[in-house]
């Protein structure tokens, strides 16, 4: 399943209200979109949302209909990412998990 990071800038005057709304999103806010977790970010962006989906159209629907119009959100930037350790990788001889496994050696 493809993973996406949705970066958010928040209005400082509505920070607590917006954080509460984001944290109350369901784990399946739109068909074919799974919300993994929300996180605070320090720097240019204020918050991030990790989501999984096979369908980029559903991701667009989630961002446009559920996130972008929330009170206190001033900017949204969605980044398609590579899986970050949730799925096993396959080597020639066996399947290994990213966490706690030996490094995969590339053939020259």
Beta strands, then each sheet from edge to edge (+ up, - down):
strand 1: 2-10
strand 2: 34-40
strand 3: 47-53
strand 4: 73-81
strand 5: 89-90
strand 6: 95-96
sheet 1: 2+ 3- 1+ 4-
sheet 2: 5+ 6-
end
